[in-house]
Amino acid sequence: MQKHRKTMRLVLLHNEVANAIRAFGRPVFIGDAEVDYLCGACATRLCVGMREGDLAGLAFICGCGWSNRVPWRAEDAEQQAQAE
């Protein structure tokens, strides 16, 4: 199955840091679907083989120190990319 890469949207976590999942250089979740979520700053694979929407809204802190959040919907990520 051909996988397509999807980059996670960077976010700043203020009071939510305690709720973020910490990733230390290796994927936190591994599945067998088509989407890999990458750190928006360093492109480390934080989650591999996910289905779109499986991890919506979850936040991760990459080993590089940047905070990332999975978009709630694909449309949200596309709208943000167009606004930037």
PERARA-V139146 format. One line per field, one symbol per residue. ss: DSSP state (H for helix, E for strand, C for the rest). phi: phi as a letter, one per 40 degrees, with the letter a starting at -180 (. if undefined). burial: b if it has 16 or more other C-alpha atoms within 10 Angstrom, else e. A space follows every 10 residues. Layout:
# PERARA-V139146
ss->???
phi->???
burial->???
This chain:
# PERARA-V139146
ss->CCCEEEECEE CCCCCCHHHC EECCCCCCEE CCCCEEEECC CCCCEEEEEE CCCCCCCCEE ECCCCCEEEC CCCHHHHHHH HHHC
phi->.ccbcbcccc bcccccdccc ccbbgadcbb bbcbbbcbcc cbgcccabgc cdgdbdgcbb bcdchccbbc dcadcccccc cccc
burial->eeeeebbbbb bebeeeeeeb ebbeeebeee eeebbbbbbb beebbbbbbb ebeebeeebb bbbeebbbbb beeeeebeee eeee
